[in-house]
Amino acid sequence: QVQLVESGGGLVQPGGSLRLSCAASGISSIFFSINTMGWYRQAPGKQRELVASISNKGSTNYADSVKGRFTISRDNVEKTVYLQMNSLKPEDTAVYYCNRAGPLPDFGSWGQGTQVTVSS
């Protein structure tokens, strides 16, 4: 079973930056590399949403709300996905998770997430 561990969150002022990491274990690097991976977030009282994804070929997609501010990347050898977040806004406040993204369903298990709070 896949285990996902997110890290790198914290409290940051509006306009600041954070870099999130998500390490996968329980799977081979080959299996990791063939899957599209994504970063999701869930704000209080809202549904979890996909904010960025990266395919096995490195193609990226972003939600309109983060386009131009967030950058997703991956290291298949380390089985890690990153999310560089710049120009953070209060509305980016949420718990951030990583998991497999479309077209296949998620891995079925989720990590604990990492809290991002943007506030002055």
Disulfide bonds with the S-S distance in Angstrom:
Cys22-Cys98 1.61
